[in-house]
Every structure is written in C-alpha cells, then in structure tokens.
C-alpha cells in the first residue's frame, strides 16, 4: 500500500473494523491522474473549493467561481486556475506561494457527484494562459498528486439560479464590488479602482450600508 493513510487513520480504521475496507478503497479509487470522465467533470464546473495552508500552519478553504471551463485541464496531471480580483488580501494565493500543498473539491449539487484532488501549486504573474482570461491577475497551475471520487449520498441537491454578474468576461466591464464603494475604503483602494465608486453609483457611508442587494 502507499502512504495515503497515516498512523491516526489506521488506529481509527482498526477501532471501527474498516481497515480492510479502507485498503480496498485505496486500491480502487485513488489515482495520480484524471481519467477522461474526471477531466470532463472538472472542465464542466463553474465552482471549486480550494484548501490551502497559511503561514501559521492553519488550513483554510475558499470558494472560487467562474464560468464553466474556467478551471482548465491542461493534461491528465495538470490543472490551471485563474486568480481574479478579490478583496486584496490574497489569502489563498499567498498561502500557495508560501506552501504549495493544495486540496480541491469539485462538486455537482444538482446531480450529486464529487471529486477530490491533492497537488502542488505554482503561482505566476506572466503565465501565457493569462491572455485567455479577462481580468485575471495571476495564474495557478496545479500538479496533481492524488485524485479520488467520494460517495455522494450526503450531498444535498440544489439548483443553480443564475451566474454571478461579477465573473470577469471579455464583453463589458465587470461591475465594481459594492463594498468597494464604502467610504471607509476610499483611501486604500488599489489604483485600478480609484475613482470608480464616484462613476458607478457613488460612495456609500458605512452607517447606511445594508449589504449587497438581493436578486430576489
């Protein structure tokens, strides 16, 4: 067997009588590549959950969204993920610069299915793939170490109502995040956003802010 399980996993497997089952599952589902079905699934996703490790050793999980296909399958062992404008904290990408270990969860909430992935990430500001993504600031490439599909029985079924208008696209300018119009941020906005609040609805006093408007 490989190094997928550690001593703590083994102790629990022995306690609950699942060690032989765990070994069989490792033999059957753990791969170091994406097969054709996996590649089609990843390429169809418009969201992914990304787990990274911060400078203090704590794990953190972030939702990343885009149009279907924004996660690019470069080959059976390599993915590409664009980093779009966020809140300026660069938590996920900054974590990956310091520690390239990454986990990813791809999930279909309408037709329950999920795929998990572990790998090593590299971050680049001059990756040639950036030219294919409107407004992408950085490109993350993931070298796959392990993938596996999990039982979907606990996935609740949800239906997508619509795509976010804030996903960068070639046609038209992406709307400014509403929180960037708050008065408390005007003196610290990055250069690319300065002046936009005045042009796009005006500055909002934080005392009057009630959060983003609902589409309902």
C-alpha positions in Angstrom: 0.0 0.0 0.0 1.0 3.6 -0.4 1.3 6.5 2.0 -2.3 7.6 1.8 -3.1 6.6 5.4 -1.1 7.6 8.5 -1.0 6.0 11.9 -4.0 8.0 13.2 -6.1 6.8 10.2 -5.0 3.3 10.9 -5.9 3.4 14.6 -9.4 4.6 13.8 -9.8 2.0 11.0 -8.8 -0.7 13.4 -11.1 0.5 16.1 -14.2 0.5 13.8 -13.2 -2.5 11.8 -12.8 -0.7 8.5 -9.1 -1.3 7.8 -9.7 -3.9 5.0 -12.4 -1.8 3.5 -10.1 1.3 3.6 -7.3 -0.7 1.9 -9.7 -1.9 -0.8 -11.0 1.6 -1.4 -7.4 2.9 -1.7 -6.7 0.2 -4.3 -9.8 1.0 -6.3 -10.3 4.8 -6.2 -7.0 6.6 -5.5 -5.3 7.7 -8.7 -2.5 10.1 -9.5 -4.2 11.4 -12.6 -7.6 12.5 -14.0 -9.2 9.9 -16.4 -11.4 11.1 -19.2 -14.5 11.2 -17.1 -12.8 13.1 -14.4 -11.4 15.6 -16.9 -14.9 16.2 -18.4 -16.3 16.7 -14.9 -13.7 19.2 -13.9 -13.9 21.1 -17.2 -17.7 21.4 -16.7 -17.5 23.0 -13.2 -18.2 26.7 -12.6 -17.0 26.5 -8.9 -14.4 24.8 -6.8 -13.5 24.7 -3.1 -9.7 25.3 -2.6 -7.9 24.3 0.6 -4.6 25.9 1.4 -2.3 26.2 4.4 -1.5 29.6 5.9 1.7 31.0 7.4 0.7 29.7 10.9 0.0 26.2 9.7 -3.8 26.5 9.7 -5.8 25.2 6.9 -8.3 27.5 5.2 -10.9 26.8 2.5 -12.0 29.2 -0.2 -14.8 29.1 -2.8 -13.7 30.0 -6.3 -16.3 30.7 -9.0 -16.3 31.4 -12.7 -17.9 30.5 -15.9 -17.9 26.7 -16.8 -14.5 25.8 -18.1 -12.6 28.5 -16.0 -10.7 25.6 -14.5 -8.5 24.4 -17.3 -7.4 20.8 -17.6 -4.0 21.1 -19.3 -3.4 17.3 -19.2 -4.2 14.3 -17.0 -1.9 15.5 -14.3 -2.1 19.4 -14.5 -4.8 22.0 -13.9 -4.9 25.7 -14.3 -6.9 28.1 -12.2 -7.1 31.9 -12.7 -7.0 34.3 -9.8 -9.4 37.1 -10.2 -9.8 40.4 -8.4 -10.8 39.8 -4.7 -10.6 41.8 -1.5 -6.9 42.4 -1.8 -5.9 40.1 1.0 -4.6 37.3 -1.4 -5.2 34.7 1.2 -5.4 31.6 -1.0 -2.7 32.6 -3.5 -0.5 34.0 -0.8 -0.8 30.7 1.1 0.2 28.8 -2.1 3.3 30.9 -2.6 4.4 30.0 0.9 3.2 26.4 0.9 2.3 24.8 -2.5 0.3 22.0 -1.0 -3.3 22.3 -2.1 -6.6 20.4 -1.9 -9.5 20.9 -4.2 -13.2 19.7 -4.1 -15.2 19.7 -7.2 -18.9 19.1 -6.6 -22.2 18.9 -8.6 -25.1 19.9 -6.3 -27.8 19.3 -9.0 -26.7 15.7 -9.9 -24.8 14.7 -6.7 -21.2 13.9 -7.6 -17.9 15.0 -6.1 -14.2 14.6 -6.9 -11.3 15.4 -4.5 -7.8 16.3 -5.5 -4.5 17.0 -3.8 -1.5 18.5 -5.5 1.3 21.1 -5.6 0.6 24.6 -6.9 2.7 27.2 -8.6 1.7 30.8 -9.0 2.7 33.1 -11.9 2.1 36.7 -13.0 3.3 36.1 -16.5 1.8 32.7 -17.4 0.8 32.7 -21.1 -2.6 31.4 -20.1 -3.5 34.7 -18.5 -4.2 36.0 -22.0 -7.2 33.7 -22.2 -8.9 35.1 -19.1 -10.3 38.6 -18.9 -9.1 40.5 -15.8 -7.2 37.5 -14.3 -4.3 38.8 -12.1 -2.4 35.6 -11.6 -2.5 32.0 -12.8 -2.2 29.0 -10.5 -1.1 25.7 -12.0 -1.7 22.5 -10.0 0.5 19.4 -10.4 -1.8 16.6 -9.4 -0.6 14.1 -6.8 -3.8 12.3 -5.9 -7.5 12.3 -7.0 -10.4 10.2 -5.9 -14.2 10.2 -6.2 -16.3 10.1 -3.0 -19.7 8.6 -2.4 -22.3 11.4 -3.0 -25.0 10.2 -0.6 -24.8 13.1 1.8 -24.8 15.8 -0.9 -28.0 17.9 -0.7 -29.5 18.8 -4.1 -29.5 22.4 -5.1 -30.4 24.1 -8.3 -28.4 26.9 -9.9 -30.5 30.1 -10.3 -28.0 32.1 -12.3 -24.4 33.1 -12.9 -22.7 35.9 -11.0 -22.5 39.2 -12.9 -19.1 39.8 -11.3 -17.4 36.9 -13.1 -14.9 38.6 -15.5 -15.8 38.2 -19.1 -14.5 39.6 -22.4 -17.6 41.5 -23.2 -18.2 44.6 -21.0 -16.6 45.9 -17.8 -17.0 43.8 -14.7 -19.2 45.7 -12.1 -17.4 47.1 -9.1 -18.0 45.2 -5.9 -20.5 47.2 -3.8 -18.3 47.1 -0.7 -15.6 49.0 -2.6 -18.0 52.0 -2.6 -17.9 52.3 1.2 -16.4 55.5 2.5 -14.0 53.7 4.9 -12.2 52.1 2.0 -11.8 55.0 -0.4 -8.3 56.0 0.7 -7.0 52.4 0.5 -8.4 51.2 -2.8 -5.9 49.9 -5.3 -5.0 52.2 -8.2 -7.2 50.3 -10.6 -10.3 51.0 -8.5 -9.8 54.6 -7.6 -12.4 56.9 -9.0 -14.8 54.0 -9.9 -17.1 54.4 -6.9 -17.9 58.0 -8.0 -18.6 56.9 -11.5 -20.6 53.8 -10.6 -23.3 54.9 -8.2 -21.4 57.0 -5.7 -19.7 56.5 -2.4 -21.7 54.8 0.4 -21.5 55.8 4.1 -20.8 52.7 6.1 -23.5 53.7 8.6 -26.0 53.4 5.7 -24.7 50.2 4.3 -27.1 47.3 4.4 -25.1 44.8 2.4 -25.4 43.7 -1.2 -28.8 43.9 -2.7 -30.6 40.6 -3.2 -31.6 39.4 -6.6 -34.8 38.1 -5.1 
